Amino acid sequence: MTASEPTIVATSGGHRVGGRTRVMFDALVHHAVDLSGAHGRRPRVMYVGTAIGDAEHFTARMTEAARIAGFDLTPLHLFPMPNVEDVEGAVLDQDVIWVMGGSVANLLAVWRVHGLDHIMRRAWRAGVVLSGVSAGSICWFEGGATDSFGPDLRPVTNALGLLPYGNGVHYDVDEGRRPMIHRLVADGTLPTAHCTDDGVGLVYRGTDLVEAVTEVPGKGAYLVRRDGDRAVEDRVEPRRPTSVSR
């Protein structure tokens, strides 16, 4: 069972501190699993940690989070080499791909070396739900604002482009991101941008934004569009997913 049409869940959330563990999957990850149609069996979730250099300690945390959630987790490592012989087969065998945050610039470079950019596109078309947080959100769009190159935010404009928009993450907690997204949209560096406060995710069917969802009450999503030589921002009120309560 896969999603009925190409589906992406792009987020600034998905994790929280567990009662007995360092990390648990929060409602946005569970919502991505629900959208995959994986019911009546253990969902197959692939964790991709390229953006943090496949850090083994975080892979261990994700493995424990998956055990608690009842998921069958497959980590995909690309350092120092792919940890599976058939990368495309492993990706296409999943219900959900969850991409960790970190350096989106490094993620894109490494994925392209290994052909994972094309594999992700094929998986998306096949109904595997693509999802992730921060860098794992920006990667699906045309680009966004990133600290991949240093502490000062800079634009990245060579993301995978499955979604024909810009993307702004951590919109409410990193004070530099909102004004940079506005500048990038106003000067045409980015197209209309879809942005998320921490704890909020955006759900796309094909390339259409169909809803915003949140793990945290009071948080928002935003559409930033160009109007002449300026950017205009509209708030989108997210709903709480029904599958998991915080």
QUITA-V429077 format. One record per run of one state. SS is the DSSP state (hx for helix, st for strand, lp for the rest). FROM is the first residue (numbers start at 1). TO is the last residue. If there is no record, write none. Layout:
BEGIN
SS,FROM,TO
SS,FROM,TO
END
This chain:
BEGIN
lp,1,6
st,7,11
lp,12,14
st,15,16
lp,17,23
st,24,25
lp,26,26
hx,27,36
lp,37,43
st,44,48
lp,49,49
hx,50,52
lp,53,55
hx,56,69
lp,70,71
st,72,76
lp,77,86
hx,87,92
lp,93,95
st,96,99
lp,100,103
hx,104,113
lp,114,115
hx,116,126
lp,127,128
st,129,133
lp,134,134
hx,135,138
lp,139,142
st,143,146
lp,147,153
st,154,156
lp,157,165
st,166,168
lp,169,174
hx,175,186
lp,187,192
st,193,196
lp,197,199
st,200,205
lp,206,207
st,208,214
lp,215,219
st,220,227
lp,228,229
st,230,237
lp,238,238
st,239,240
lp,241,246
END
